[in-house]
Amino acid sequence: MMKIAIYGAGAIGGFLGARLLEAGHDVWFLARRDHLAAMRDKGLRVISDEFGDKTYPVQATDDPAAAGVVDYVLVGVKGHVLPSIAALCEPLLGDETAVVSMQNGLPWWYFHGVEGERGSRIECVDPDGLVERHLAPSRAIGGIAYISCSVPEPGVIRHTEGLRFPMGEPDGSRSPRIKALSEALRKGGLKAPIRADIRHELWVKLLGNGIFNPLSALTRKTMIEMLDFPETKELVRLAMHEIRETASAVGVQLAFSVDQRLEGARSAGAHKTSMLQDLEAGRQPELEPITGAILELAKKRNVATPHLDAVYAAAKLLFT
């Protein structure tokens, strides 16, 4: 049995924690306010078309010291929140503790171990290296959630679709720690393949998220609505080419064409992006780790991004 902390036990974090409980592990849920109070009072209820409706008695706290040292920390907070909680994770960290990133966008550890990039950092993701100082990149395992969940009320998680959580070590290895976590998630009913190139997987998702997220917030439209409108579809296509060129400039050659990515997005149908959902709920959207990070790298690599620049500027004003 492994001991695991879910730091940010909201929609995705709470759902993953529930699956790890099903697999028989010792899971601590770190949350705040009404969500924490509800979990303490009534347990964590997860409603899923795949797994049914079940309520779990949980170990829930807002104090990492109460959980103590764990084997894994799954970081479920949004990317722009991470700098404010990185130092708070320290009571959870032992010599061998792994930290699993699952934020949208690019992670703080992105350049760890990349040849020729020693000391490189994405400033809008990790300002002044604050996250790296507390969560050493050597601890990092990259994770990407292809899972749709929401929190309709405190203490309740609704899982609507998706079971994939691909993971990868920054160096591409199949380490004992990543194999153990993959197996734990698999036993919990998820698909958790180990990827040899997790950065490629990050950019595949970012190819869509980088433009669909801010544009959906500006237009208040779903993905299918943006694709069915010729002018916005063309804007998405042009911005995707800019994102693809930026990925190439940092050494990632995407195996998917823009047209293939557009077709994949169409299959999502009337899906509201996370950024639109955050905007509608009055939460601060994660613009910088997603679109801001792309533009920071593009500027450093002299990649022209006029279409993405315009959407980002308008979205930044909207969120101010």
C-alpha positions as CSV (number, residue, x, y, z in Angstrom):
1,M,0.0,0.0,0.0
2,M,1.3,3.4,-0.9
3,K,0.6,6.7,0.8
4,I,-0.6,9.4,-1.5
5,A,-1.6,13.1,-1.0
6,I,-3.9,14.9,-3.4
7,Y,-3.0,18.5,-3.1
8,G,-6.0,20.3,-4.6
9,A,-8.7,17.7,-4.2
10,G,-11.2,19.4,-6.6
11,A,-12.7,17.9,-9.7
12,I,-9.8,16.0,-11.2
13,G,-7.8,15.5,-8.0
14,G,-10.7,14.3,-6.1
15,F,-11.7,11.8,-8.8
16,L,-8.2,10.4,-9.0
17,G,-8.0,10.2,-5.3
18,A,-11.2,8.2,-5.2
19,R,-9.9,5.7,-7.8
20,L,-6.7,5.3,-5.7
21,L,-8.8,4.6,-2.7
22,E,-10.6,1.9,-4.7
23,A,-7.2,0.4,-5.5
24,G,-6.5,0.1,-1.7
25,H,-4.1,2.9,-1.1
26,D,-3.8,5.4,1.8
27,V,-5.0,8.7,0.3
28,W,-5.0,12.1,1.9
29,F,-7.2,14.9,0.4
30,L,-5.9,18.4,0.8
31,A,-8.7,20.9,0.2
32,R,-10.2,24.2,1.5
33,R,-13.3,25.9,2.7
34,D,-16.8,24.4,1.9
35,H,-15.4,21.5,-0.1
36,L,-13.2,20.4,2.8
37,A,-16.0,20.8,5.4
38,A,-18.3,18.7,3.3
39,M,-15.8,15.9,2.8
40,R,-15.1,15.9,6.6
41,D,-18.8,15.9,7.4
42,K,-20.3,13.6,4.8
43,G,-17.4,12.0,2.9
44,L,-16.5,12.4,-0.8
45,R,-19.3,11.5,-3.1
46,V,-18.3,10.6,-6.7
47,I,-21.0,10.3,-9.4
48,S,-19.8,8.6,-12.5
49,D,-21.5,7.0,-15.5
50,E,-18.5,4.6,-15.6
51,F,-18.2,3.7,-11.9
52,G,-21.6,4.5,-10.4
53,D,-22.5,6.7,-7.4
54,K,-20.5,6.1,-4.3
55,T,-19.5,8.0,-1.2
56,Y,-16.1,7.5,0.3
57,P,-15.1,8.3,3.9
58,V,-11.9,10.2,3.5
59,Q,-8.9,11.7,5.3
60,A,-9.3,15.3,4.5
61,T,-7.4,18.3,5.7
62,D,-6.1,21.8,4.8
63,D,-2.8,21.2,6.7
64,P,-0.1,19.2,4.9
65,A,1.6,18.5,8.2
66,A,-1.4,16.5,9.3
67,A,-0.8,14.1,6.4
68,G,3.0,14.0,6.8
69,V,5.5,12.4,4.4
70,V,3.9,10.5,1.5
71,D,5.2,8.5,-1.4
72,Y,3.5,10.6,-4.0
73,V,2.0,14.1,-4.1
74,L,-0.5,14.5,-7.0
75,V,-0.8,18.3,-7.5
76,G,-4.3,19.2,-8.6
77,V,-4.3,23.0,-8.2
78,K,-4.3,25.1,-11.3
79,G,-1.0,26.2,-12.8
80,H,-1.3,29.9,-11.7
81,V,-2.0,28.8,-8.1
82,L,1.1,26.5,-7.9
83,P,3.6,29.2,-6.9
84,S,1.5,30.1,-3.9
85,I,1.3,26.6,-2.5
86,A,4.7,25.1,-3.5
87,A,6.3,25.9,-0.1
88,L,3.3,24.5,1.7
89,C,4.0,21.0,0.2
90,E,7.2,20.6,2.1
91,P,5.8,18.6,5.1
92,L,4.7,16.0,2.5
93,L,8.1,15.5,1.0
94,G,10.5,12.8,2.1
95,D,13.8,11.9,0.3
96,E,11.9,9.7,-2.2
97,T,8.6,11.5,-2.6
98,A,7.6,12.0,-6.2
99,V,5.5,15.0,-7.3
100,V,3.0,14.4,-10.1
101,S,2.1,17.5,-12.1
102,M,-1.3,17.5,-13.8
103,Q,-1.9,21.1,-14.6
104,N,-3.1,22.3,-18.0
105,G,-0.4,23.9,-20.0
106,L,3.4,23.6,-19.5
107,P,4.8,22.6,-16.1
108,W,7.5,24.1,-14.0
109,W,9.9,21.2,-14.6
110,Y,9.6,21.4,-18.5
111,F,13.3,22.0,-19.2
112,H,14.7,19.6,-16.5
113,G,17.3,17.4,-18.1
114,V,16.9,18.8,-21.6
115,E,20.3,19.0,-23.3
116,G,21.4,22.6,-23.7
117,E,18.7,24.0,-21.5
118,R,20.3,23.9,-18.1
119,G,18.9,26.8,-16.1
120,S,16.1,27.5,-18.6
121,R,12.7,28.3,-17.0
122,I,9.2,29.4,-18.1
123,E,8.9,32.5,-16.1
124,C,5.1,32.9,-16.3
125,V,4.7,29.3,-15.0
126,D,7.4,29.6,-12.3
127,P,8.2,33.2,-11.6
128,D,11.7,33.7,-10.1
129,G,12.0,29.9,-9.8
130,L,9.8,29.8,-6.7
131,V,8.2,26.5,-7.5
132,E,11.5,24.8,-8.5
133,R,13.0,25.8,-5.1
134,H,10.4,23.9,-3.2
135,L,9.4,21.2,-5.7
136,A,12.7,20.0,-7.2
137,P,12.3,19.0,-10.8
138,S,14.0,15.7,-10.0
139,R,10.9,14.8,-8.0
140,A,8.6,15.4,-11.0
141,I,6.5,13.0,-12.9
142,G,4.4,14.5,-15.7
143,G,0.7,13.6,-15.9
144,I,-2.0,14.7,-18.3
145,A,-5.7,14.3,-17.4
146,Y,-8.0,13.4,-20.3
147,I,-10.8,13.3,-17.8
148,S,-13.9,15.5,-17.6
149,C,-15.1,16.2,-14.0
150,S,-16.9,19.0,-12.2
151,V,-17.8,19.9,-8.6
152,P,-21.5,20.6,-8.7
153,E,-21.6,21.2,-4.9
154,P,-19.1,20.9,-2.1
155,G,-18.1,17.3,-1.4
156,V,-19.5,16.0,-4.7
157,I,-17.6,15.2,-7.9
158,R,-19.4,14.5,-11.2
159,H,-17.4,12.4,-13.6
160,T,-18.8,12.7,-17.1
161,E,-16.2,11.2,-19.4
162,G,-12.6,10.1,-19.9
163,L,-10.4,7.7,-18.1
164,R,-6.9,8.4,-19.6
165,F,-4.1,9.7,-17.5
166,P,-0.8,9.3,-19.5
167,M,2.3,9.8,-17.5
168,G,6.0,10.2,-18.1
169,E,9.3,10.8,-16.5
170,P,11.1,13.9,-17.8
171,D,14.0,11.7,-18.9
172,G,11.7,9.2,-20.6
173,S,12.7,6.3,-18.3
174,R,10.3,3.6,-17.0
175,S,11.4,4.1,-13.4
176,P,10.1,1.9,-10.5
177,R,8.2,4.9,-9.1
178,I,6.3,5.6,-12.3
179,K,5.5,1.9,-12.9
180,A,4.1,1.6,-9.4
181,L,1.9,4.7,-9.8
182,S,0.7,3.5,-13.2
183,E,-0.3,0.2,-11.8
184,A,-2.1,1.8,-8.9
185,L,-4.2,3.9,-11.2
186,R,-4.8,1.0,-13.5
187,K,-6.1,-1.1,-10.6
188,G,-8.4,1.9,-9.8
189,G,-10.0,1.5,-13.3
190,L,-8.0,4.2,-15.2
191,K,-5.8,4.0,-18.2
192,A,-2.4,5.3,-17.2
193,P,0.1,4.5,-19.9
194,I,3.7,5.4,-19.4
195,R,5.0,7.7,-22.2
196,A,8.6,7.8,-23.3
197,D,8.2,11.4,-24.4
198,I,5.8,13.2,-22.1
199,R,6.7,16.6,-23.6
200,H,5.3,15.5,-26.9
201,E,2.1,14.5,-25.1
202,L,1.9,17.9,-23.4
203,W,2.2,19.7,-26.7
204,V,-0.5,17.5,-28.4
205,K,-3.0,18.7,-25.7
206,L,-1.6,22.3,-25.8
207,L,-2.1,22.5,-29.6
208,G,-5.8,22.7,-28.9
209,N,-5.9,24.2,-25.4
210,G,-3.6,27.1,-26.3
211,I,-6.2,28.6,-28.7
212,F,-9.5,27.0,-27.8
213,N,-9.4,28.0,-24.2
214,P,-8.9,31.7,-24.5
215,L,-11.1,32.0,-27.6
216,S,-13.9,30.1,-25.9
217,A,-13.8,32.6,-23.0
218,L,-13.9,35.5,-25.4
219,T,-16.8,34.2,-27.5
220,R,-18.6,32.2,-24.8
221,K,-18.9,29.4,-27.3
222,T,-18.3,25.6,-27.2
223,M,-15.6,23.9,-29.3
224,I,-18.1,22.7,-31.9
225,E,-19.6,26.2,-32.2
226,M,-16.2,27.7,-32.8
227,L,-15.4,25.1,-35.5
228,D,-18.7,25.5,-37.2
229,F,-18.2,29.2,-37.7
230,P,-15.9,29.7,-40.6
231,E,-14.1,32.8,-39.3
232,T,-13.3,31.4,-35.9
233,K,-12.3,28.0,-37.4
234,E,-9.8,29.8,-39.6
235,L,-8.4,31.7,-36.6
236,V,-8.0,28.5,-34.7
237,R,-6.3,26.9,-37.6
238,L,-3.8,29.7,-38.0
239,A,-3.1,29.9,-34.2
240,M,-2.5,26.1,-34.2
241,H,0.2,26.5,-36.8
242,E,1.9,29.1,-34.6
243,I,1.7,26.7,-31.6
244,R,3.1,23.9,-33.8
245,E,6.0,26.1,-34.9
246,T,6.7,27.0,-31.2
247,A,6.8,23.3,-30.2
248,S,9.3,22.7,-33.0
249,A,11.4,25.6,-31.9
250,V,11.9,23.9,-28.5
251,G,12.6,20.5,-30.1
252,V,9.2,18.8,-30.2
253,Q,8.1,17.7,-33.6
254,L,4.3,17.0,-33.3
255,A,3.2,13.8,-34.9
256,F,-0.3,15.2,-35.5
257,S,-1.1,17.7,-38.2
258,V,-3.3,20.8,-37.5
259,D,-6.1,19.2,-39.6
260,Q,-6.0,16.0,-37.5
261,R,-6.1,18.1,-34.3
262,L,-9.1,20.0,-35.6
263,E,-10.9,16.8,-36.4
264,G,-10.1,15.5,-32.9
265,A,-11.5,18.7,-31.4
266,R,-14.7,18.4,-33.4
267,S,-15.4,15.0,-31.9
268,A,-15.6,16.7,-28.5
269,G,-18.8,18.3,-29.6
270,A,-20.6,20.8,-27.4
271,H,-17.7,20.9,-24.9
272,K,-17.0,24.0,-22.8
273,T,-13.3,24.5,-22.2
274,S,-11.9,24.7,-18.7
275,M,-11.2,28.4,-19.2
276,L,-14.8,29.1,-20.1
277,Q,-16.0,27.0,-17.2
278,D,-13.8,29.0,-14.8
279,L,-15.0,32.3,-16.3
280,E,-18.6,31.4,-15.8
281,A,-18.0,30.2,-12.2
282,G,-16.2,33.4,-11.3
283,R,-12.8,31.7,-10.9
284,Q,-9.5,33.1,-12.2
285,P,-8.7,31.2,-15.5
286,E,-5.3,29.7,-16.0
287,L,-4.3,31.8,-19.0
288,E,-0.6,32.1,-18.3
289,P,0.4,28.4,-17.9
290,I,-1.6,27.6,-21.1
291,T,-1.4,30.4,-23.7
292,G,1.1,32.7,-21.9
293,A,3.7,29.9,-21.7
294,I,3.5,29.3,-25.4
295,L,4.0,33.0,-26.2
296,E,6.9,33.3,-23.8
297,L,8.7,30.4,-25.5
298,A,7.8,31.7,-29.0
299,K,9.3,35.1,-28.2
300,K,12.5,33.6,-26.9
301,R,12.8,31.4,-30.0
302,N,11.8,34.2,-32.4
303,V,8.6,32.5,-33.6
304,A,6.0,34.9,-35.0
305,T,2.6,34.4,-33.3
306,P,0.3,37.3,-34.5
307,H,-3.0,35.4,-34.2
308,L,-2.3,33.8,-30.8
309,D,-0.9,37.2,-29.6
310,A,-4.2,38.9,-30.5
311,V,-6.4,36.3,-28.8
312,Y,-4.2,36.3,-25.7
313,A,-4.2,40.1,-25.4
314,A,-8.0,40.2,-25.5
315,A,-8.4,37.3,-23.1
316,K,-5.9,39.0,-20.7
317,L,-7.9,42.2,-20.7
318,L,-11.1,40.2,-20.1
319,F,-9.6,38.4,-17.1
320,T,-8.2,41.6,-15.6
